[in-house]
Amino acid sequence: MTLCHKKEKYCIFAHLLFQIVTNIDMEKVIDENKQGASLELASVQGNSKKLFIESYGCQMNFSDSEIVASILQKEGFNTTSRLEDADLVLVNTCSIRDKAEQTVRKRLEKYNAVKRQNPKMKVGVLGCMAERLKSKFLEEEKIVDLVVGPDAYKDLPNLIAEVEEGRNAVNVILSKDETYGDIAPVRLNSNGVSALVSITRGCDNMCTFCVVPFTRGRERSRDPKSIIDEINDLAQRGFKEVTLLGQNVDSFLWYGGGMKKDFAKASDLQKATAVDFAALLELCAKAHPKMRFRFSTSNPQDMSLDVIKTMAKYDNICNYIHLPVQSGSNTILKAMNRQHTREEYFELIDNIKTQLPDCTISHDIICGFPTETEEDHKDTLSLMEYVKYSFGYMFSYSERPGTLAERKMEDNVPEEIKKRRLCEVVELQQKHSLYRSQEFLNQVTEVLIEKTSKKSDAEWSGRNPQNTTVVFPKENYKVGDFVMVKIEDCTSATLKGKAIGYSKNM
């Protein structure tokens, strides 16, 4: 094996490893550690049917699975972690990359093997793959009994009834107003500390590489009152941190209901009383001063100064922003239909650093988008050098069926070049992640304890406001405590230290 081949192999491995060990708290980012985890909650007495549900893809899918479990719990289903025991098997799917879809198809093969032993078991596909493939799924995957898109989960009881009567069932109708704001999600496999609260659905941005507008529809926002009510409930149950979730949270705009694109037609009263994302953040922060608030994901063109100023105003809004850039080249940004330029992105970064000097920033970057040249790639590397991101989520371009890029652009960057460019991006990000971690050395940072460390039963693991994982000796502290930790050592992904006492949040 040549040195070049060895390096390429190492870089691909490094890329995968980096995705696994880095803090992942973004709606669009796939957490490799959570993929396919079956979800289980306490049984309800009297429920006789068993539901096996597992999720793939983004945090939005995991949040949606909690909504589905809540709906079906009222229909007589208790969850189970044993596939073989299930009356109904549901898989919540992702279409962001071909690899994600192939993972789901392989999982369906496993379901099929079990179904041969238990012919009465029904199988359903939820989420983005369901929306993209629609009834075609029933033809391609003979095992599938029902196909349900992201906006049709309230119809599940009717669809299941159809299946039980021997008919296949499909509902992939995208809604103009569905937000599931009236459904209290169950908290599946929760640590009892951190929870996801969905505030928006859909996306209007139409980036040429992205399937989300086609699988999740147009942007609409949830009633702020229902959001605060859900957070109030979480606080009463002892949760200490909430992540506000959406395809593009910065686009949050509540004016009484409906799609964001129709805001121009709203009445004067609706416009005067509308709540945007900055106002929602303030409502949350003021309602629960001792609860942490995070959010994801942000699009650069929608991130306003008001949001940044609100973050600076309240200590309980975490100083962390996921700000996907995708490319550092204006040429590629235009081809992607991103609504920002390289220069505008720099200006936004500068504004964030001025208002929030200790704010960490993470990115999404796609390598090898159609027409990308070496100069375009160098522009991406130079942008990374300017920002020095704390975390990064990096992918080689994967053409997705139905997207504008697939229909109008030739996927003309050879795979070996994509891999090499990805390798260079990953290596640079690892360097910057270590640099940002080292900035915490000898500093004291607040940590919310979430769980026992994976590497040592004698240590706690949690995150600081900047979303960096911190591990430290357990001593007498417990899960859910806010603890001040002095940082003594670090890796590119983890801070290590010693607790010096409770934070003012306790």
C-alpha positions in Angstrom: 0.0 0.0 0.0 1.4 3.4 -1.0 1.8 6.3 1.5 -0.9 8.1 -0.4 -3.3 5.2 0.0 -2.4 4.8 3.6 -3.1 8.5 4.2 -6.4 8.4 2.4 -7.5 5.3 4.4 -6.4 7.1 7.6 -8.3 10.3 6.7 -11.5 8.4 6.0 -11.2 6.7 9.4 -10.4 10.0 11.0 -13.5 11.5 9.5 -15.7 8.8 10.9 -14.0 8.8 14.2 -14.4 12.6 14.4 -18.1 12.4 13.8 -18.4 9.9 16.6 -16.3 11.6 19.3 -17.3 15.2 18.7 -20.2 16.7 20.6 -23.2 16.4 18.4 -26.1 18.6 19.2 -27.4 19.7 15.8 -30.7 19.0 14.2 -29.2 18.2 10.8 -26.2 16.2 12.0 -26.3 12.4 12.3 -25.1 11.2 15.7 -23.4 7.9 14.8 -23.7 6.7 18.4 -27.5 7.0 18.4 -28.4 5.5 15.0 -31.0 2.8 15.3 -31.4 2.9 19.0 -34.7 1.4 20.0 -36.9 3.6 22.1 -38.7 2.4 25.2 -40.8 4.1 27.9 -42.7 3.0 31.0 -45.6 0.7 30.3 -49.2 1.9 30.6 -51.4 -0.5 32.5 -54.1 -1.9 30.3 -52.2 -1.5 27.0 -51.9 -4.8 25.4 -50.1 -4.2 22.0 -46.4 -3.8 21.7 -44.6 -1.1 19.6 -40.9 -1.3 18.5 -39.7 2.0 17.3 -36.2 3.1 16.3 -34.9 6.2 14.7 -32.2 7.1 12.2 -30.8 10.5 11.2 -31.2 13.9 12.8 -32.5 15.0 16.2 -35.7 16.0 14.6 -36.4 12.3 13.8 -35.7 11.4 17.4 -38.1 14.1 18.6 -40.7 13.0 16.1 -40.5 9.4 17.4 -41.4 10.8 20.8 -44.5 12.3 19.3 -45.4 9.0 17.6 -44.9 7.0 20.8 -47.2 9.5 22.6 -49.9 9.1 19.9 -49.8 5.3 19.9 -49.6 5.0 23.7 -53.2 6.3 23.7 -54.1 3.6 21.1 -53.1 0.8 23.4 -49.4 0.4 22.5 -46.6 0.0 25.0 -43.1 0.2 23.7 -40.6 -2.7 23.7 -36.9 -3.0 23.1 -37.3 -6.5 21.7 -38.0 -6.6 18.0 -39.3 -10.2 18.3 -42.0 -9.2 20.7 -43.5 -6.4 18.6 -46.9 -6.2 17.1 -46.0 -3.0 15.2 -42.5 -2.0 14.1 -41.8 1.5 13.0 -38.6 2.9 11.7 -38.1 6.7 11.5 -35.9 7.4 8.5 -33.4 9.9 7.0 -32.8 10.8 3.4 -30.0 13.3 3.8 -27.4 10.9 2.3 -27.6 7.7 0.3 -25.7 5.9 3.1 -28.5 6.8 5.5 -31.1 5.3 3.2 -29.1 2.1 2.6 -28.7 1.7 6.4 -32.5 1.7 6.7 -33.0 -0.8 3.8 -30.6 -3.2 5.5 -32.5 -2.8 8.8 -35.7 -3.7 6.9 -34.1 -7.0 5.9 -33.7 -7.8 9.6 -37.4 -6.9 10.2 -38.3 -9.3 7.3 -36.4 -12.1 8.9 -38.3 -11.6 12.1 -41.6 -11.2 10.3 -41.2 -14.6 8.7 -41.4 -16.0 12.2 -44.2 -13.7 13.3 -46.4 -13.0 10.2 -48.9 -10.9 12.2 -46.2 -8.3 12.9 -46.8 -5.1 10.9 -44.0 -2.8 9.6 -44.2 0.9 8.9 -41.7 3.5 7.6 -41.9 7.0 8.9 -40.1 10.2 8.1 -38.1 11.5 5.2 -37.6 8.3 3.3 -41.4 7.7 3.5 -42.0 11.2 2.1 -39.4 10.9 -0.7 -40.4 7.4 -1.9 -44.1 7.5 -1.0 -46.1 4.4 -2.3 -43.0 3.3 -4.2 -41.8 2.0 -0.8 -44.6 -0.6 -0.8 -43.4 -1.9 -4.2 -39.7 -1.9 -3.4 -39.9 -3.2 0.1 -42.6 -5.9 0.1 -42.3 -6.2 3.9 -43.6 -2.6 4.5 -47.3 -2.3 5.4 -47.6 1.4 6.0 -45.8 4.5 4.8 -46.2 7.7 6.9 -44.7 11.1 6.1 -43.5 13.6 8.8 -46.7 15.6 8.8 -49.1 12.6 9.0 -48.4 11.1 12.4 -51.8 12.0 13.8 -53.3 9.8 11.1 -51.4 6.7 12.4 -54.4 5.2 14.3 -56.5 5.3 11.0 -53.6 3.9 9.0 -53.0 1.1 11.4 -56.7 0.2 11.3 -56.4 0.0 7.5 -53.4 -2.3 7.8 -55.2 -4.5 10.3 -58.0 -5.0 7.8 -55.5 -6.3 5.3 -54.8 -3.1 3.2 -51.6 -1.2 2.8 -51.8 2.4 4.0 -50.0 5.5 2.9 -50.2 9.1 4.0 -47.5 11.4 2.9 -49.5 14.6 2.6 -47.4 17.6 3.6 -49.2 20.1 5.9 -49.3 23.9 5.8 -49.9 24.2 9.5 -49.0 20.9 11.4 -46.5 21.5 14.2 -47.7 18.8 16.7 -47.8 21.6 19.3 -50.9 20.0 20.9 -49.1 16.7 21.6 -47.1 16.2 24.7 -44.1 14.0 23.6 -43.1 11.1 25.7 -39.4 11.2 26.7 -37.9 8.1 25.3 -34.7 6.7 26.9 -34.3 10.1 28.5 -31.5 10.9 31.0 -34.0 13.1 32.8 -31.7 16.1 32.3 -31.8 17.3 28.7 -34.8 17.3 26.4 -35.6 18.3 22.8 -38.5 20.8 22.1 -39.5 21.2 18.5 -40.4 24.8 17.6 -40.4 24.8 13.7 -41.0 22.4 10.9 -40.0 22.5 7.3 -37.6 24.8 5.4 -38.0 27.4 2.7 -34.4 27.9 1.7 -34.2 25.4 -1.2 -30.5 24.8 -1.1 -29.8 22.8 -4.3 -28.2 19.8 -2.5 -30.9 19.3 0.2 -34.0 17.1 0.3 -35.5 18.7 3.4 -37.9 21.1 1.6 -39.3 18.1 -0.3 -39.5 15.8 2.6 -40.6 18.2 5.4 -42.4 20.9 3.5 -42.6 24.7 4.0 -41.6 26.5 7.1 -44.2 26.9 9.9 -43.7 27.8 13.5 -45.3 26.5 16.7 -47.4 28.6 19.0 -45.1 30.1 21.7 -47.6 29.4 24.4 -47.5 25.6 23.7 -43.7 25.8 23.7 -43.5 27.5 27.1 -46.2 25.0 28.4 -44.0 22.1 27.3 -40.9 23.6 28.9 -42.9 24.3 32.1 -43.8 20.6 32.2 -40.2 19.6 31.7 -39.0 21.9 34.5 -41.6 20.5 36.9 -40.3 17.0 36.0 -36.7 18.0 36.9 -35.2 18.6 33.4 -32.3 21.1 33.5 -31.7 21.8 29.8 -33.8 22.2 26.7 -32.7 22.3 23.0 -35.0 24.3 20.8 -35.2 22.3 17.6 -36.0 22.9 14.0 -34.6 22.7 10.4 -34.0 26.4 10.7 -34.8 27.8 14.2 -33.8 31.4 13.2 -36.8 31.4 10.9 -39.2 31.0 13.8 -42.1 33.4 13.3 -45.4 33.0 15.0 -48.2 35.3 13.9 -51.2 33.1 14.7 -50.4 30.1 12.5 -49.7 29.3 8.9 -46.6 29.2 6.8 -43.9 31.8 7.1 -44.1 32.6 3.4 -47.6 33.9 4.0 -46.6 36.4 6.7 -46.8 39.2 4.1 -50.5 38.6 3.9 -51.0 38.8 7.7 -53.1 41.5 9.3 -51.6 44.6 10.9 -52.5 43.2 14.3 -50.8 39.8 13.5 -47.7 41.6 12.3 -47.6 43.8 15.4 -47.9 40.9 17.8 -45.7 38.4 15.9 -43.0 36.6 17.9 -39.7 36.0 16.2 -36.9 33.7 17.4 -35.1 36.4 19.4 -38.4 37.1 21.3 -39.0 33.3 21.8 -35.5 32.9 23.2 -36.1 35.7 25.7 -39.5 34.2 26.7 -37.8 30.9 27.5 -34.8 32.4 29.3 -37.1 34.6 31.5 -39.6 31.8 32.2 -36.9 29.5 33.7 -33.7 31.4 34.7 -32.1 28.2 36.1 -32.7 26.1 33.0 -30.2 26.0 30.2 -31.4 26.7 26.6 -29.7 25.6 23.4 -30.9 25.8 19.8 -30.2 24.1 16.5 -29.9 24.5 13.6 -29.2 28.0 12.3 -28.9 29.2 8.7 -26.4 32.1 8.3 -28.8 34.3 6.3 -31.4 34.1 8.9 -29.3 34.7 12.0 -30.1 38.2 13.2 -28.2 40.5 15.5 -31.3 40.5 17.8 -30.7 36.8 18.4 -27.0 37.3 19.2 -27.9 40.2 21.6 -30.5 38.1 23.3 -27.9 35.4 23.9 -25.5 37.9 25.4 -28.3 39.3 27.7 -29.2 36.0 29.4 -26.6 33.7 31.1 -28.9 30.7 30.7 -28.8 30.8 26.9 -25.8 28.7 26.0 -22.9 30.4 24.1 -22.9 28.0 21.2 -24.1 28.4 17.6 -24.2 25.8 14.9 -23.7 27.9 11.8 -23.5 25.7 8.6 -21.4 27.3 6.0 -21.2 24.4 3.5 -18.4 26.0 1.4 -16.0 28.9 1.6 -16.3 29.7 -2.0 -18.7 32.3 -3.3 -19.0 30.4 -6.6 -20.0 27.2 -4.8 -22.3 29.0 -2.4 -24.1 30.5 -5.4 -24.4 27.0 -7.0 -25.8 25.7 -3.7 -28.3 28.5 -3.6 -27.1 29.5 -0.2 -28.4 33.0 0.6 -25.1 34.3 1.9 -21.7 35.1 0.6 -18.3 34.4 2.1 -18.0 38.1 3.1 -21.4 38.2 4.8 -20.5 35.0 6.7 -17.3 36.7 7.9 -19.3 39.7 9.0 -21.7 37.5 11.0 -18.8 35.7 12.7 -17.3 39.0 13.6 -20.6 40.2 15.1 -20.9 37.0 17.1 -17.4 37.3 18.5 -17.9 41.0 19.4 -21.2 40.3 21.3 -20.2 36.8 22.6 -16.4 36.5 22.9 -16.5 33.0 24.4 -19.1 31.7 22.0 -18.2 28.5 20.2 -19.2 27.9 16.6 -19.6 24.7 14.6 -20.1 24.1 10.9 -21.4 21.8 8.2 -19.1 21.5 5.2 -19.7 19.6 1.9 -16.6 18.6 -0.1 -16.7 18.0 -3.8 -20.0 19.8 -4.7 -20.4 19.9 -8.6 -18.0 22.2 -10.3 -15.8 22.7 -7.2 -12.3 23.5 -8.2 -9.1 23.4 -6.2 -9.4 27.2 -5.7 -12.9 26.7 -4.3 -11.6 24.1 -2.0 -8.8 26.4 -0.8 -11.4 29.1 -0.1 -13.1 26.7 2.2 -9.8 25.9 4.0 -9.0 29.6 4.3 -12.5 30.3 5.8 -11.9 27.6 8.3 -8.6 29.2 9.2 -10.4 32.5 9.8 -13.1 31.1 12.0 -11.3 28.2 13.7 -14.4 26.3 14.5 -14.7 24.3 17.7 -16.5 21.4 16.0 -17.2 20.3 12.5 -19.5 18.0 10.5 -18.0 17.2 7.2 -19.2 15.2 4.3 -18.3 14.4 0.7 -21.0 15.4 -1.7 -23.7 12.7 -2.2 -26.2 13.4 -5.0 -29.7 13.1 -3.7 -32.6 12.2 -6.0 -35.1 15.0 -6.6 -32.9 17.8 -5.5 -32.2 20.8 -7.8 -28.5 19.7 -7.9 -29.4 16.2 -9.1 -31.7 17.6 -11.8 -29.6 20.3 -13.1 -25.9 19.6 -12.3 -23.5 16.9 -13.2 -21.8 15.3 -10.2 -18.4 15.9 -11.9 -15.9 15.8 -9.1 -14.2 12.4 -9.0 -14.6 10.4 -5.8 -10.9 10.3 -5.1 -10.7 14.1 -5.2 -13.8 14.3 -2.9 -12.1 12.0 -0.5 -8.8 13.9 -0.6 -10.5 17.2 0.0 -12.6 15.8 2.8 -9.4 14.4 4.4 -7.8 17.9 4.3 -10.9 19.5 5.8 -11.1 16.9 8.6 -7.4 17.2 9.4 -7.7 21.0 9.6 -10.8 20.8 11.8 -9.1 18.4 14.2 -6.3 20.9 14.5 -8.7 23.8 15.2 -10.8 21.6 17.7 -7.7 21.0 19.7 -6.8 24.7 19.6 -10.3 25.7 20.9 -10.1 23.0 23.6 -6.8 24.3 24.8 -8.4 27.7 25.3 -10.2 26.2 28.3 -7.0 25.1 30.1 -6.8 26.5 33.6 -10.2 28.1 33.2 -13.3 27.3 35.3 -16.4 26.3 33.3 -19.9 25.3 34.3 -20.9 21.7 33.6 -24.3 20.1 33.7 -23.8 16.5 34.7 -25.6 14.2 32.2 -24.2 10.7 32.7 -21.3 8.5 33.8 -18.2 8.9 31.5 -17.9 6.2 28.8 -14.3 5.6 29.7 -14.5 5.5 33.5 -17.2 4.6 36.0 -15.4 6.9 38.5 -16.0 10.1 36.3 -19.0 12.2 35.4 -19.6 13.5 31.9 -21.5 16.6 30.9 -21.3 19.7 28.7 -20.4 23.2 29.4 -22.3 26.2 27.9 -20.1 26.0 24.8 -21.3 22.5 24.1 -17.9 20.9 24.8 -17.9 17.6 26.7 -16.2 17.7 30.1 -15.3 14.8 32.3 -14.2 14.9 36.0 -14.1 12.7 39.2 -17.6 12.0 40.6 -17.0 12.7 44.2 -20.4 13.5 45.9 -22.0 15.1 42.8 -25.0 13.6 40.9 -26.7 13.6 37.5 -28.5 16.9 37.0 -26.1 19.0 39.1 -24.6 22.2 37.8 -20.9 22.0 38.8 -18.0 24.4 38.3 -15.0 22.5 36.9 -11.4 23.7 36.6 -10.0 22.4 33.3 -6.6 20.7 33.7 -6.2 18.7 30.4 -7.9 18.2 27.1 -8.2 16.4 23.8 -9.6 17.8 20.6 -13.1 16.7 21.7 -13.1 16.5 25.5 -12.1 18.7 28.5 -10.8 17.1 31.6 -10.8 18.7 35.0 -11.7 18.7 38.7 -14.9 20.0 40.3 -14.4 23.0 42.7 -18.1 23.3 43.8 -21.6 23.9 42.7 -22.6 26.7 40.3 -25.0 29.5 41.1 -27.7 27.5 39.3 -27.9 25.0 42.2 
